[in-house]
């Protein structure tokens, strides 16, 4: 009986995992056409929007949630003070009040941390390009080109993870090798099936990030083990059990394979988009560096000109008989 229950649970988990592969693959397939670069925006506009979100939207949401908890706390305290039934209302009200204060403090601390810091917005090559364009144009308060170059180099080292949708900082030579093979084929324009490259990328992601990408294989294994445990209770012979397991494996592999191909294609398309964005950002940073060099040269020329005017003025003063100009 225990074997049947455990096997049924594992089979259900495997079937749910297979269904999630189908649903996730269909959703990702439908969103492939919508993968494109974000609309162009100035870096100053990005800073303004981020500042408004940090100083207005998040504090307002925190205040709204805290006020709701405070009103709920007041209701519990009022009921506890005006009725004799039970004595848990007042402690519950005070507990909600403490939760409201702590929650508001946490939200405000998170929202107001480094408000308006431009360096925090350099999260992708499009933002870096926008910042470099303003730096090249000499906009007041623009970031230094060296800082932009450092941010672009750091983002480039995590480009493979970003193409997979991983937001945390992750550097993986294994993932880079899988993407690099696809980049070489794309740059050389050699004919290669896209589904093969997609499978290679997904398998590399599953090995490097099993919690995020290997769960379809775990579900497939759970379904096979669960069905095997269920079939044991029916006392089938070896060939009958093997045939049923083979049929389930064949049926379950197709959704997993579909899911892997679609997610791999999405990652490859994002990587191609990131490639052009990184190139454009690198050009913009180079222009900002050239503009800074030109500005420094102009300052040196201006300083030399001022020194020359000063020296001519001193020499003229010395040659004047009256000691005046």
Secondary structure, 3 states (H helix, E strand, C coil): CHHHHHHHHHHHHHHHHHHHHHHHHHHHHHHHHHCCCCCCCCHHHHHHHHHHHHHHHHHHHHHHHHHHHHHHHHHHHHHHHHCCCCCCHHHHHHHHHHHHHHHHHHHHHHHCCCCCCHHHHCCCHHHHHHHHHHHHHCCCCCCCHHHHHHHHHHHHHCHHHHHCCCCCCCCCHHHHHHHHHHHHHHHHCCCCCHHHHHHHHHHHHHHHCHHHHCHHHHHHHHHHHHHHHHHHHCCCCHHHHHHHHHHHHHHHHHHHHHHHHHHHHHHHHHHHHHHHHHHHHHHHHHHHHHHHHHHHHHHHHHHHHHHHHHHHHHHHHHHCCCCCC
